[in-house]
């Protein structure tokens, strides 16, 4: 049983996101863009918790709504251990192979989980015992958060991974009637419980002294006794510790951060194996926040290999990362999906699946986004922002595959953190002025975004920059005004009716009414649907920029 689709609404920075999932799901994005919020939303679906803490703050925002679709329903029902729980769900999921479940908030402000009717989209009232039965039915969930530390992982308790495994070992010892354990209990009694024992005699003397003082306050007291009971092995395990020998033997939590992080993940993976071996045959879902934390690139590769093995064996993984290694090292084929998590100017998180071409851009960004990085594109096109990047990237992928070696860079956005175009341009161009790309890269901006004074300042920073051969300016104030006219049979956006997609070519007033998220979504939809003839005949300047960048490639 695995998750096939996740829909999240009104949860922290996530307003409305739906994604199709895979066995291994890698989410990449800048800090504070919503990656951890996505994992926390899944965890909230499984375990609930505070509504107000997770509720999205914003105009018109409602209560959190998490809908998750699971496959292999009948297989999961057969694996349920509790017969009562199995009957509770079997009657509601008869002959169903895929089910959508929702956690939301009812009229009384309480969180609950319900079944979504596939046809009407209505939420059913599951009745008493449904939530408990779900816990027996759903996969096991493990959430490895960045704030987790090794001491917590190694802490013995009824619900901790170490506690569960050690308790299982203890139960096996007790059930087998191990003679060594019996000798231990007998020796303990001889030492602490026998009246011939010196320890027993000393405890008796202390008890008699306490008894004398107590009788002065409560004369009716007849006797005080101190007794050491036979040991519970669970008490002994509370002093459990782990040591690691990596050339120097020390407690595990005295090792470096990378070793500690790797050991935490190894314990959790072992816990999953242990549960399966001991009759818990349900699959696991691992939520791992910044899995590469403290790990050297070589260790990151080993981690990626281990996670791919888990995914191949039927477990499901959701991993957030800033690591190019965890994105680029991919032997899992169609079992892995990569998602870009991006927060727009209005504070709303968007999550989009990335294809192989888009993954190259992500890896480039993770390496720092500098032309001196190892990826070495054949040439650069510098554009206004993310909408131009998304649009041109899709056009290149669909209609000009020979130009995939070109790198589209935004003058604002993820890597330069500036809304001032001039400052961004300086940051982009300064390193290029002495680079091998001097005289090669192309610049495309919207109309009137660069004043004469700013352009002169640009030439001071980049003295070899040639306005005639490298600089291009749209005849309109935005990309949205420059799009071609949408044909009647071309796709509109069916995923979000709020987006203005009745037409492609917009007026200046219509553009100003769009949010950054809507502009981004629009660029991707048009990029996916524009024909080659439309692009070449109705967007000639963009075609010219592509051709010039390709002609000047290294």
N, C-alpha and C positions, 0 to 999 in steps of 0.2 A: 504494500500500500504506500503510495507516495502522493505528494501535492502536485497537482497539474496546473492550477491557476490560483492566483492570489489577488484579491481586490481590497484595497485599503482606502477608507474615506475618513476625513476629519480626525486624523491621528497625528498629533504634534505638527510637524511641518508638512505632512502629506495631506493634501486636500482631496485628491481623487486619482488613484493609480491602480491600473490593472496590468498584470504581467502573466505570461505563460511560463511555467517553470520547467527545469530539467533536473537531472540527477545531481549535477554539480553546477551551482549557480554562483557566479563571481560578480560582486557589485563593487564598482570603482567610482570614485568621485572625490572632490576636495573635502577638507575638514568642514564640519558644520553644514553639510549639504543634505543630510538626512539618511545616510547609510545605516547608522545605528538605530534610527527611528523605525526603519523598515524591519530590522530584526526584532526590535522590542514589540512591534505590532503583532508579529507572529507569536511571540512569547505570551502576549496579552490574550490572544485568541485561546491559547492552551490553558493558561492559568488564571486569567482575570487580573483583578487588582483595581487600583484607584482609577476612576473615570476622569476626574478633574485633572489629575496629574498628566494624563495623556491627551486630553481633549484639545483639539486645534483651536488656537486663539485667532479670531478674525471675524470680519463682518459676515453674518449669515451662516457661520459654521454650526453644524449640528453635533450630535454625539458621535463618538467613535463607532465605526462600522468596519468590521473585518470579516470578509467572506473568503473561505478557503475551500477549494474543490479537491476531492480525493478520488483516486481510482482504485480498482481492485477491491471493491466493497465486499463482495461475497467471500473473497479469500480472507479478508480481515475478520469477517464475522466467524469464520471457521477457526481462526486462531484465538478467539476470546476464551479465557479460562473460566470466567464466572458464568454459570448457566443462566442465572437470573438476568444478568446484564445482556447476555446474548439474546435471550427471548425478547427483552425490552426493545432492542434495536432491530432484530430480525423482522418483527411485525411491521416496522416502519420502513424498512429498506428491502423488502422482498423483491427479488428479481432486478435489483438496481446494481449496476456496475460502477457508476460514478455518482458521487453525492456532493452537494455544496452545503456547507455549514456556515452559520453566521454567529459571531458574538457581537452583540449590540447592547443597548440600554433600554429597559422597558419604561413604562409610564411612572413607575415608582422610583426610578433612578438606579435600579439594580441591573448588574450585567448578567446576561444569560446567553446560552447558545441554542440556536434553533436550526431546523432543516429548511432549505430554500426549495420551494416547488419549481422544478425545471421549466415548466410551461407558463405558469402564472406569475412567477417570481415572488409569490407570497411566502411569508414566514409561518411555519406551522407551530402550534403550541405542543411541545413534545411531551409534557406531562411529568409526573413525579418519577424520579429515578433516572431521567434521561441524561443529565449532566454526569452522574457517576458512571453510567454505562458507557458514555463517550470516552471517559478516561481509560477504560478497559479496551476500547475499540481502536482509538487513535494510535499512531506510532509514538514511540518514546521520544521525548524532546530533551536535548542537552544544549544549554546556552552558555558559551564561553565568552564572557564579556571582558573588555579591556581591563576593568578594575578587579577581575578575579586574581587571586594570588595563590601561590603554592601552599601556604600554611592553611588556607581555607580548604583547598582540595584534599590535603592530607589529614584534615581534622576528622576524627572518628565520630560518627553519629548514625542514627537510624536511617537517615535519608542520603547521606553522603556516599560518593562512589566507593571510597575506601571502606567505609563502615559496612556497606552492603556486601562487598567482596569478603571482608574479614569475617563477618557474621556467617556467611555461607561456609567458609572454611571451618569455623568453629562448629557449626551444626553437623558437618560431615564427620568431624572428630568425635562428637558426642554420640552420633548415630552409630558409628563403627565400634563403640566400646573400646576405644584405644587403651591398652594396658598402661602406657606411659602416663596418660591423663589420670587414670585411676590411682596410680602410685603418687602422683602429684597431690591429689585430694587427700589421700591418707597421710602423707607427710605433713601437709598443711595442718590437718587436725591434730597430729602429734605435737606440732610446734606451738599452736595457738589455742587448741581446744581441750587438750588433755589436762586433767588435774595434776599430773606429775610434771607438767611443763613449767619451767621457770617463768616464762612470759605470762602464763595463766596465773601463777602465784602473785606476781607483781601487780597484775590488773586487779586481783581480788583485794590486795592491800589498799590500792587506790580507791576502790569502790567502798570499802569499809570506812575509810576516812571521810569520803563524801557523805556517806550514810550518817555518820555522827553529826556533822554540821547540819544536815537536812533535818534530822530529828529535833534539833533545837527550834526549828521554825514550824515543822509539821510533825508533832509527836506520834501521830498515827502511822508514820512511815515504818515499815517492818524490814525492808531489805533493798539495797541497791546493788546491781550486778553489771559489770562490764563484760561484754562478750564479743569475740571476733568470729563472725560467721564465715562459713566456707566461701572461698572466692568465686565470683562470677567472672568468667574469662572476658566478658564484654568490658568489665571494669579495667582489666589489665590492658586491653586494646586502646583504652583512652590515652595511654602513654605511648601509643604507636608513633614511630618516626621512620623516616626514609633516609638512607645514606647513598651517596653516589661516588663511585671511584672512577675518576677520569684522569688518573695519575696521582691525584691527591684525594684521600677519603675524607669527606666532610658531610655534615647534614645537607640534605638536598637544597634547603632554602638558603644555604650559605654560598651556593654556586651563583654564577652570573645570571643576569636576567634572561639571556637567550636559553640557557640550559633549563632554567625554571619554567619558562614558557613551553618549551618542548616537552618537559616532563609532565606538565599539566595535561597537555593534549594527548600524550601517550597513555596516561592513566585513564582518561575518559574513553579513549579507543579500546583499551583493555577492558574497561567496565562494560562497554557494548558487547564485546566478544564473550565476556563472562555471563552476561544476562542471557545471550542467545544459547550458550552451551548449557545453561541451567534452566532450560524449558521456556524461557521468555523469547518466543520466536518472532515477536513483532520487530519491524524495522525501526531504525533510529533516524531522527532528523537532527542534524547538528547545525546550530547557529554559532558561527565563529566570527567574532568582531576583531578585525585587524589581526588575522592569523599570523602575519609575518612579524608581529611586534617583537623586537629585540633579536630577531634572527638574522644571521649573516645570509647573503644570497645563496650560498651553498646549502645551508640548512633550510632555506625557503624552498629550494628545489626538492629536497627530501620530504618536506611537509606536503608539497603539492602532489608528489608521487603517492604518499600515504592516503591523502584525501581522494585521489583518483581511484585507488584500490577500494576504499570504502564505498564510493559511488558505484563501482562496477559490481560490488557484492550486494547491492540493493538498498543501501542507506542513501539518504539524501542530505546534501550539504548546501548551506547558504553562507557564503564567505564574503566579508567586506575586506577591502585591501587598498593599499597605496603602492603595492609592489608590482613593478613591470615583470618580475620573474613569474609571479603567480598568474599573470595574464598571458605572457608569451609562451611559457612552458606548458604545452597542451598536447597530451597524448590520449586524451579521453574522447576525441572526435566529436560525434554528434551527441555525446552524453553531457557536454558542458555548454552553458550559455553565459555570456558576459553582458552585464547591464551597466549603463552609465547613469549615475545618480547626480542630478544637477538641480541646484536651487536657483530659481529665477529672482529677479529684482524685487518681486512682490513677496518674497519669503516662502514661496510654494515649491515643494520638492517634486521633481519629475523623474521618472525612471523609464529608460528606453533600452530595449535589447539592441546589441551591437553585432553587425556581421563582421566577416574577416577583414574587410577593407577598413571599416570603422575602428576595429581593434588596433590597427596600425597607428591610427591617430592617438588613441588612448595611450599606447605604449610610448609614443613620442612625448606626450604630455607628462607622463609619469617620470620620464628621464629628465624633465626640466624644461622642455620646449625650446631649447636653444639650438640654433643652427650648427653649433659645434658638437652636438651630441652624435653618438655613433651611428644613428640611423641614416644620416646623410642623404636627404632627398635630392632628386636631380635639380629641383629649383623650388622657389617659394612664390606663393601669391598671398599678399597681405590684404585682408579685407576688413570691413567695418566690425562685424561681430559674429556671434554664433549662428545666426540665421543664414548669413552668406556662406559660412563654413558648411553647415548642414546641406544647404541647397546645392552648392557646387560639388560637394563630395558625392552626393547621390547622382548628379548629372554625369560626373566623370565615371562613376561606377557603371551606370547603365548604358551610356552612349559613347564614352571615350576611354575604354579600358587601357589603351596604350599610354594614357596620361596619368595612370595611378601613382607614378613615382613623384608627381608634384605634391607639395605639402601646402595646404591652405591654412594660414595663420590668422586668428582674429586680432585686431588692434586693441580690442577691449576684452575683458572677460576673465576666464579662469586663471590665467597665469600672470597677468599684469595688474590686476586689481585696481583698475583706474577707469573712471568715466570721462576723464579728460583725454580727448583724442591725441592732442599734441604730446602729452607726457608718455602715452602709450607708444606712439610712433617713435619717439626718441629712444625708448627702451628697446624697441624692436630693431631700429636701424643702427644704433650705435655699434653693436657687435658686428653688424653686417658690413660696416664701412671698411673694415680691415679683413674681411673674410673672403673666401674663394667665390662667394656669391656676388661680390661687388659687380654691379652693372648687369646682373642677371635677373634678380628678383623683380616681381611686378607688384604694383600697389593699385588697389581699386577702392575708391571711397564714394560716399554719397555726395550729391551736389552741395557746394558751399560749406563743406565741413572743415575746410582748411583756408584760413585767410592768407593774404599775401605776406603779412608779417610772420605768421606761423611757418609759411613755406620757406621764407628766407632763413628762419631759425633752423628749420630742418636741413637746409643746404649747408649750414654751418657745422651741424653734427655729421652730415653725410656729404662731404664735398664732391664725391664722385657720382652722386645721384643725378640721373638724367631725366628731367621732367618729360621730354618728348618721347622717350623710348620706354620709360618705366612707370610713369604716372598716368592713371586713368580715372576719370570722374564721371559718374552717372549723370544723365541729364535730368534726373528727378531726385527728390529728397530722401528716398528710401527704397529698399529692395522691393517692398510690397507694392509700391507704385510702378515699379519697372517690370513686374511679372507680366506674362502674356495674358490675353483674354481666355478665360476658361471655356472650353467647348461643352456643349450640352451633355455629351456622353462621358465626360471625364469625371473621375471620382471626386466626391466630396468627403468630408470627414464625418464618418458615422459613429466614431467612438466618443465624441464629445459635442453635443449639439450647441454648446455655448460658443464654440469657435465660429468666427465669421468666415464661412467657407462657401457661401452661395456663389461667390465669384473669386477670382484670383487677383485681378488687377484692381487695386483700391485707390481711393482718393486720399489726399493728405489728412483730411478730417477723420476718415475711417481708420487710417493707420494709427492716429493718435489715440483712438479709443481702444486699441488692442493692448493686452498685457504682453509682457515678454514671453510668457509661456505660450500664449496664442500665436505669437509671431514665429516661435520656434516650431510649434506643431505645424503651422502653415507651411513653413519652408520644407519640412520633411514630406508632407503630403504632396506638394507640388513637385518636389524633386522626384518622388516615386511615380508621378503620373504624366509629367510633361514629355512631349514627344521630341525627338531630335530636330525635326523640322521647326517646331515652335521655338525651341531654344535658339536655333541658328538664325531664324528669320525675324523673331520678335525680341530677342535679347542679344543683338549683334556685338555690343560692347563686351559683354561677358565672354562670348565666343572668342573675340579678338584677344582678350587677356589670357585665356587658356592657351591659345595658339602661340602667342608671343612667349609665354612662360615655357612652353614646350620647345619652341625653336631655340631658346637661349639656355636649355637645360645643360647641365655639366656632363 
